[in-house]
Amino acid sequence: MPGLRQLDVEARDGIVTLSGTVRTYYEKQLSQQRCKRVAGVIRLVDNVEVAN
């Protein structure tokens, strides 16, 4: 999905931080789901904003 390519992802000690802007709430949810499915992710910090 092209909108997800603009996100910044930082991972440290099992904590993943997402930041950036997506076009829709669906893209935001999708980015969260994909990160949570990665092995070793303990916590997700979501700093993604939806810009219409």
PDB file with SEQRES, HELIX, SHEET and CRYST1 records, atoms N, CA, C and O in Angstrom:
SEQRES   1 A   52  MET PRO GLY LEU ARG GLN LEU ASP VAL GLU ALA ARG ASP          
SEQRES   2 A   52  GLY ILE VAL THR LEU SER GLY THR VAL ARG THR TYR TYR          
SEQRES   3 A   52  GLU LYS GLN LEU SER GLN GLN ARG CYS LYS ARG VAL ALA          
SEQRES   4 A   52  GLY VAL ILE ARG LEU VAL ASP ASN VAL GLU VAL ALA ASN          
HELIX    1 AA1 PRO A    2  GLN A    6  5                                   5    
HELIX    2 AA2 TYR A   25  LYS A   36  1                                  12    
SHEET    1 AA1 3 ASP A   8  ARG A  12  0                                        
SHEET    2 AA1 3 ILE A  15  VAL A  22 -1                                        
SHEET    3 AA1 3 ARG A  43  VAL A  50  1                                        
CRYST1    1.000    1.000    1.000  90.00  90.00  90.00 P 1           1          
ATOM      1  N   MET A   1       0.856  -1.171   0.000  1.00  0.00           N  
ATOM      2  CA  MET A   1       0.000   0.000   0.000  1.00  0.00           C  
ATOM      3  C   MET A   1       0.906   1.240   0.000  1.00  0.00           C  
ATOM      4  O   MET A   1       1.732   1.387   0.901  1.00  0.00           O  
ATOM      5  N   PRO A   2       0.774   2.110  -0.962  1.00  0.00           N  
ATOM      6  CA  PRO A   2       1.672   3.266  -1.097  1.00  0.00           C  
ATOM      7  C   PRO A   2       1.688   4.206   0.104  1.00  0.00           C  
ATOM      8  O   PRO A   2       2.741   4.751   0.437  1.00  0.00           O  
ATOM      9  N   GLY A   3       0.551   4.408   0.761  1.00  0.00           N  
ATOM     10  CA  GLY A   3       0.493   5.323   1.896  1.00  0.00           C  
ATOM     11  C   GLY A   3       1.343   4.875   3.073  1.00  0.00           C  
ATOM     12  O   GLY A   3       1.828   5.705   3.843  1.00  0.00           O  
ATOM     13  N   LEU A   4       1.526   3.577   3.216  1.00  0.00           N  
ATOM     14  CA  LEU A   4       2.296   3.043   4.335  1.00  0.00           C  
ATOM     15  C   LEU A   4       3.792   3.209   4.128  1.00  0.00           C  
ATOM     16  O   LEU A   4       4.557   3.140   5.090  1.00  0.00           O  
ATOM     17  N   ARG A   5       4.215   3.423   2.915  1.00  0.00           N  
ATOM     18  CA  ARG A   5       5.643   3.596   2.626  1.00  0.00           C  
ATOM     19  C   ARG A   5       6.199   4.897   3.185  1.00  0.00           C  
ATOM     20  O   ARG A   5       7.416   5.057   3.282  1.00  0.00           O  
ATOM     21  N   GLN A   6       5.343   5.808   3.547  1.00  0.00           N  
ATOM     22  CA  GLN A   6       5.764   7.104   4.056  1.00  0.00           C  
ATOM     23  C   GLN A   6       5.941   7.116   5.570  1.00  0.00           C  
ATOM     24  O   GLN A   6       6.314   8.140   6.141  1.00  0.00           O  
ATOM     25  N   LEU A   7       5.681   6.000   6.215  1.00  0.00           N  
ATOM     26  CA  LEU A   7       5.775   5.945   7.671  1.00  0.00           C  
ATOM     27  C   LEU A   7       7.210   5.680   8.114  1.00  0.00           C  
ATOM     28  O   LEU A   7       7.975   4.997   7.433  1.00  0.00           O  
ATOM     29  N   ASP A   8       7.553   6.237   9.267  1.00  0.00           N  
ATOM     30  CA  ASP A   8       8.840   5.962   9.894  1.00  0.00           C  
ATOM     31  C   ASP A   8       8.611   4.883  10.936  1.00  0.00           C  
ATOM     32  O   ASP A   8       7.645   4.933  11.697  1.00  0.00           O  
ATOM     33  N   VAL A   9       9.514   3.902  10.963  1.00  0.00           N  
ATOM     34  CA  VAL A   9       9.410   2.800  11.907  1.00  0.00           C  
ATOM     35  C   VAL A   9      10.719   2.701  12.674  1.00  0.00           C  
ATOM     36  O   VAL A   9      11.799   2.627  12.088  1.00  0.00           O  
ATOM     37  N   GLU A  10      10.600   2.700  13.982  1.00  0.00           N  
ATOM     38  CA  GLU A  10      11.772   2.524  14.837  1.00  0.00           C  
ATOM     39  C   GLU A  10      11.496   1.346  15.757  1.00  0.00           C  
ATOM     40  O   GLU A  10      10.421   1.252  16.350  1.00  0.00           O  
ATOM     41  N   ALA A  11      12.467   0.448  15.876  1.00  0.00           N  
ATOM     42  CA  ALA A  11      12.310  -0.716  16.740  1.00  0.00           C  
ATOM     43  C   ALA A  11      13.496  -0.811  17.686  1.00  0.00           C  
ATOM     44  O   ALA A  11      14.653  -0.709  17.278  1.00  0.00           O  
ATOM     45  N   ARG A  12      13.177  -1.008  18.966  1.00  0.00           N  
ATOM     46  CA  ARG A  12      14.228  -1.143  19.974  1.00  0.00           C  
ATOM     47  C   ARG A  12      13.685  -1.960  21.148  1.00  0.00           C  
ATOM     48  O   ARG A  12      12.669  -1.610  21.749  1.00  0.00           O  
ATOM     49  N   ASP A  13      14.366  -3.031  21.454  1.00  0.00           N  
ATOM     50  CA  ASP A  13      14.010  -3.869  22.606  1.00  0.00           C  
ATOM     51  C   ASP A  13      12.544  -4.306  22.598  1.00  0.00           C  
ATOM     52  O   ASP A  13      11.889  -4.310  23.641  1.00  0.00           O  
ATOM     53  N   GLY A  14      12.037  -4.668  21.435  1.00  0.00           N  
ATOM     54  CA  GLY A  14      10.667  -5.154  21.331  1.00  0.00           C  
ATOM     55  C   GLY A  14       9.598  -4.079  21.258  1.00  0.00           C  
ATOM     56  O   GLY A  14       8.409  -4.380  21.155  1.00  0.00           O  
ATOM     57  N   ILE A  15      10.026  -2.822  21.312  1.00  0.00           N  
ATOM     58  CA  ILE A  15       9.071  -1.711  21.224  1.00  0.00           C  
ATOM     59  C   ILE A  15       9.198  -1.085  19.839  1.00  0.00           C  
ATOM     60  O   ILE A  15      10.274  -0.637  19.442  1.00  0.00           O  
ATOM     61  N   VAL A  16       8.094  -1.062  19.119  1.00  0.00           N  
ATOM     62  CA  VAL A  16       8.066  -0.494  17.776  1.00  0.00           C  
ATOM     63  C   VAL A  16       7.313   0.824  17.824  1.00  0.00           C  
ATOM     64  O   VAL A  16       6.205   0.897  18.354  1.00  0.00           O  
ATOM     65  N   THR A  17       7.920   1.866  17.267  1.00  0.00           N  
ATOM     66  CA  THR A  17       7.287   3.175  17.199  1.00  0.00           C  
ATOM     67  C   THR A  17       7.011   3.517  15.744  1.00  0.00           C  
ATOM     68  O   THR A  17       7.918   3.528  14.913  1.00  0.00           O  
ATOM     69  N   LEU A  18       5.756   3.793  15.449  1.00  0.00           N  
ATOM     70  CA  LEU A  18       5.331   4.228  14.115  1.00  0.00           C  
ATOM     71  C   LEU A  18       5.047   5.714  14.163  1.00  0.00           C  
ATOM     72  O   LEU A  18       4.414   6.207  15.097  1.00  0.00           O  
ATOM     73  N   SER A  19       5.520   6.427  13.149  1.00  0.00           N  
ATOM     74  CA  SER A  19       5.193   7.850  13.064  1.00  0.00           C  
ATOM     75  C   SER A  19       5.087   8.260  11.608  1.00  0.00           C  
ATOM     76  O   SER A  19       5.678   7.644  10.721  1.00  0.00           O  
ATOM     77  N   GLY A  20       4.325   9.309  11.389  1.00  0.00           N  
ATOM     78  CA  GLY A  20       4.112   9.813  10.041  1.00  0.00           C  
ATOM     79  C   GLY A  20       2.644  10.089   9.809  1.00  0.00           C  
ATOM     80  O   GLY A  20       1.852  10.177  10.748  1.00  0.00           O  
ATOM     81  N   THR A  21       2.296  10.223   8.543  1.00  0.00           N  
ATOM     82  CA  THR A  21       0.925  10.577   8.166  1.00  0.00           C  
ATOM     83  C   THR A  21       0.429   9.628   7.085  1.00  0.00           C  
ATOM     84  O   THR A  21       1.150   9.310   6.139  1.00  0.00           O  
ATOM     85  N   VAL A  22      -0.810   9.181   7.240  1.00  0.00           N  
ATOM     86  CA  VAL A  22      -1.474   8.364   6.229  1.00  0.00           C  
ATOM     87  C   VAL A  22      -2.737   9.087   5.778  1.00  0.00           C  
ATOM     88  O   VAL A  22      -3.167  10.055   6.405  1.00  0.00           O  
ATOM     89  N   ARG A  23      -3.327   8.608   4.684  1.00  0.00           N  
ATOM     90  CA  ARG A  23      -4.489   9.286   4.120  1.00  0.00           C  
ATOM     91  C   ARG A  23      -5.809   8.866   4.737  1.00  0.00           C  
ATOM     92  O   ARG A  23      -6.765   9.643   4.753  1.00  0.00           O  
ATOM     93  N   THR A  24      -5.872   7.634   5.250  1.00  0.00           N  
ATOM     94  CA  THR A  24      -7.144   7.134   5.766  1.00  0.00           C  
ATOM     95  C   THR A  24      -6.945   6.426   7.105  1.00  0.00           C  
ATOM     96  O   THR A  24      -5.839   6.015   7.456  1.00  0.00           O  
ATOM     97  N   TYR A  25      -8.050   6.296   7.841  1.00  0.00           N  
ATOM     98  CA  TYR A  25      -8.018   5.564   9.101  1.00  0.00           C  
ATOM     99  C   TYR A  25      -7.721   4.092   8.832  1.00  0.00           C  
ATOM    100  O   TYR A  25      -7.072   3.431   9.644  1.00  0.00           O  
ATOM    101  N   TYR A  26      -8.194   3.573   7.693  1.00  0.00           N  
ATOM    102  CA  TYR A  26      -7.912   2.186   7.310  1.00  0.00           C  
ATOM    103  C   TYR A  26      -6.406   1.956   7.195  1.00  0.00           C  
ATOM    104  O   TYR A  26      -5.904   0.944   7.684  1.00  0.00           O  
ATOM    105  N   GLU A  27      -5.684   2.862   6.566  1.00  0.00           N  
ATOM    106  CA  GLU A  27      -4.233   2.717   6.441  1.00  0.00           C  
ATOM    107  C   GLU A  27      -3.567   2.729   7.814  1.00  0.00           C  
ATOM    108  O   GLU A  27      -2.598   2.005   8.042  1.00  0.00           O  
ATOM    109  N   LYS A  28      -4.078   3.538   8.716  1.00  0.00           N  
ATOM    110  CA  LYS A  28      -3.542   3.578  10.082  1.00  0.00           C  
ATOM    111  C   LYS A  28      -3.742   2.223  10.763  1.00  0.00           C  
ATOM    112  O   LYS A  28      -2.812   1.690  11.368  1.00  0.00           O  
ATOM    113  N   GLN A  29      -4.940   1.670  10.668  1.00  0.00           N  
ATOM    114  CA  GLN A  29      -5.216   0.369  11.262  1.00  0.00           C  
ATOM    115  C   GLN A  29      -4.357  -0.722  10.641  1.00  0.00           C  
ATOM    116  O   GLN A  29      -3.845  -1.593  11.345  1.00  0.00           O  
ATOM    117  N   LEU A  30      -4.201  -0.676   9.342  1.00  0.00           N  
ATOM    118  CA  LEU A  30      -3.400  -1.664   8.634  1.00  0.00           C  
ATOM    119  C   LEU A  30      -1.945  -1.626   9.091  1.00  0.00           C  
ATOM    120  O   LEU A  30      -1.326  -2.673   9.281  1.00  0.00           O  
ATOM    121  N   SER A  31      -1.402  -0.435   9.265  1.00  0.00           N  
ATOM    122  CA  SER A  31      -0.013  -0.313   9.715  1.00  0.00           C  
ATOM    123  C   SER A  31       0.152  -0.895  11.117  1.00  0.00           C  
ATOM    124  O   SER A  31       1.160  -1.541  11.400  1.00  0.00           O  
ATOM    125  N   GLN A  32      -0.814  -0.677  11.985  1.00  0.00           N  
ATOM    126  CA  GLN A  32      -0.762  -1.223  13.344  1.00  0.00           C  
ATOM    127  C   GLN A  32      -0.810  -2.745  13.315  1.00  0.00           C  
ATOM    128  O   GLN A  32      -0.028  -3.405  13.998  1.00  0.00           O  
ATOM    129  N   GLN A  33      -1.714  -3.300  12.536  1.00  0.00           N  
ATOM    130  CA  GLN A  33      -1.872  -4.750  12.460  1.00  0.00           C  
ATOM    131  C   GLN A  33      -0.611  -5.420  11.928  1.00  0.00           C  
ATOM    132  O   GLN A  33      -0.195  -6.463  12.433  1.00  0.00           O  
ATOM    133  N   ARG A  34      -0.015  -4.829  10.927  1.00  0.00           N  
ATOM    134  CA  ARG A  34       1.183  -5.432  10.335  1.00  0.00           C  
ATOM    135  C   ARG A  34       2.352  -5.424  11.308  1.00  0.00           C  
ATOM    136  O   ARG A  34       3.127  -6.380  11.349  1.00  0.00           O  
ATOM    137  N   CYS A  35       2.488  -4.379  12.076  1.00  0.00           N  
ATOM    138  CA  CYS A  35       3.581  -4.317  13.056  1.00  0.00           C  
ATOM    139  C   CYS A  35       3.382  -5.318  14.180  1.00  0.00           C  
ATOM    140  O   CYS A  35       4.340  -5.938  14.642  1.00  0.00           O  
ATOM    141  N   LYS A  36       2.156  -5.475  14.617  1.00  0.00           N  
ATOM    142  CA  LYS A  36       1.868  -6.381  15.729  1.00  0.00           C  
ATOM    143  C   LYS A  36       2.126  -7.843  15.358  1.00  0.00           C  
ATOM    144  O   LYS A  36       2.356  -8.669  16.241  1.00  0.00           O  
ATOM    145  N   ARG A  37       2.090  -8.171  14.065  1.00  0.00           N  
ATOM    146  CA  ARG A  37       2.294  -9.544  13.633  1.00  0.00           C  
ATOM    147  C   ARG A  37       3.775  -9.917  13.517  1.00  0.00           C  
ATOM    148  O   ARG A  37       4.096 -11.082  13.285  1.00  0.00           O  
ATOM    149  N   VAL A  38       4.656  -8.974  13.671  1.00  0.00           N  
ATOM    150  CA  VAL A  38       6.091  -9.257  13.572  1.00  0.00           C  
ATOM    151  C   VAL A  38       6.560  -9.919  14.863  1.00  0.00           C  
ATOM    152  O   VAL A  38       6.248  -9.452  15.958  1.00  0.00           O  
ATOM    153  N   ALA A  39       7.306 -11.002  14.728  1.00  0.00           N  
ATOM    154  CA  ALA A  39       7.813 -11.723  15.896  1.00  0.00           C  
ATOM    155  C   ALA A  39       8.710 -10.813  16.729  1.00  0.00           C  
ATOM    156  O   ALA A  39       9.540 -10.083  16.190  1.00  0.00           O  
ATOM    157  N   GLY A  40       8.537 -10.863  18.029  1.00  0.00           N  
ATOM    158  CA  GLY A  40       9.373 -10.091  18.938  1.00  0.00           C  
ATOM    159  C   GLY A  40       8.814  -8.741  19.342  1.00  0.00           C  
ATOM    160  O   GLY A  40       9.371  -8.078  20.217  1.00  0.00           O  
ATOM    161  N   VAL A  41       7.717  -8.321  18.716  1.00  0.00           N  
ATOM    162  CA  VAL A  41       7.118  -7.040  19.075  1.00  0.00           C  
ATOM    163  C   VAL A  41       6.351  -7.211  20.387  1.00  0.00           C  
ATOM    164  O   VAL A  41       5.415  -8.005  20.477  1.00  0.00           O  
ATOM    165  N   ILE A  42       6.761  -6.458  21.387  1.00  0.00           N  
ATOM    166  CA  ILE A  42       6.123  -6.500  22.695  1.00  0.00           C  
ATOM    167  C   ILE A  42       5.090  -5.388  22.827  1.00  0.00           C  
ATOM    168  O   ILE A  42       4.013  -5.577  23.391  1.00  0.00           O  
ATOM    169  N   ARG A  43       5.444  -4.236  22.296  1.00  0.00           N  
ATOM    170  CA  ARG A  43       4.580  -3.059  22.435  1.00  0.00           C  
ATOM    171  C   ARG A  43       4.655  -2.213  21.170  1.00  0.00           C  
ATOM    172  O   ARG A  43       5.696  -2.153  20.515  1.00  0.00           O  
ATOM    173  N   LEU A  44       3.554  -1.565  20.833  1.00  0.00           N  
ATOM    174  CA  LEU A  44       3.494  -0.683  19.670  1.00  0.00           C  
ATOM    175  C   LEU A  44       3.129   0.719  20.130  1.00  0.00           C  
ATOM    176  O   LEU A  44       2.114   0.917  20.798  1.00  0.00           O  
ATOM    177  N   VAL A  45       3.949   1.676  19.775  1.00  0.00           N  
ATOM    178  CA  VAL A  45       3.664   3.085  20.051  1.00  0.00           C  
ATOM    179  C   VAL A  45       3.222   3.699  18.727  1.00  0.00           C  
ATOM    180  O   VAL A  45       3.993   3.751  17.769  1.00  0.00           O  
ATOM    181  N   ASP A  46       1.997   4.156  18.683  1.00  0.00           N  
ATOM    182  CA  ASP A  46       1.409   4.661  17.438  1.00  0.00           C  
ATOM    183  C   ASP A  46       1.361   6.182  17.444  1.00  0.00           C  
ATOM    184  O   ASP A  46       0.558   6.789  18.152  1.00  0.00           O  
ATOM    185  N   ASN A  47       2.227   6.784  16.649  1.00  0.00           N  
ATOM    186  CA  ASN A  47       2.240   8.240  16.484  1.00  0.00           C  
ATOM    187  C   ASN A  47       1.806   8.625  15.069  1.00  0.00           C  
ATOM    188  O   ASN A  47       2.177   9.686  14.568  1.00  0.00           O  
ATOM    189  N   VAL A  48       1.028   7.770  14.438  1.00  0.00           N  
ATOM    190  CA  VAL A  48       0.565   7.989  13.062  1.00  0.00           C  
ATOM    191  C   VAL A  48      -0.659   8.888  13.095  1.00  0.00           C  
ATOM    192  O   VAL A  48      -1.562   8.694  13.909  1.00  0.00           O  
ATOM    193  N   GLU A  49      -0.683   9.864  12.213  1.00  0.00           N  
ATOM    194  CA  GLU A  49      -1.815  10.768  12.081  1.00  0.00           C  
ATOM    195  C   GLU A  49      -2.520  10.542  10.751  1.00  0.00           C  
ATOM    196  O   GLU A  49      -1.894  10.193   9.750  1.00  0.00           O  
ATOM    197  N   VAL A  50      -3.829  10.748  10.759  1.00  0.00           N  
ATOM    198  CA  VAL A  50      -4.623  10.651   9.535  1.00  0.00           C  
ATOM    199  C   VAL A  50      -4.859  12.066   9.028  1.00  0.00           C  
ATOM    200  O   VAL A  50      -5.418  12.909   9.729  1.00  0.00           O  
ATOM    201  N   ALA A  51      -4.424  12.306   7.799  1.00  0.00           N  
ATOM    202  CA  ALA A  51      -4.607  13.634   7.190  1.00  0.00           C  
ATOM    203  C   ALA A  51      -5.555  13.512   6.027  1.00  0.00           C  
ATOM    204  O   ALA A  51      -5.284  12.782   5.074  1.00  0.00           O  
ATOM    205  N   ASN A  52      -6.656  14.213   6.091  1.00  0.00           N  
ATOM    206  CA  ASN A  52      -7.638  14.180   5.001  1.00  0.00           C  
ATOM    207  C   ASN A  52      -7.371  15.290   4.037  1.00  0.00           C  
ATOM    208  O   ASN A  52      -8.088  15.435   3.047  1.00  0.00           O  
TER     209      ASN A  52                                                      
END                                                                             
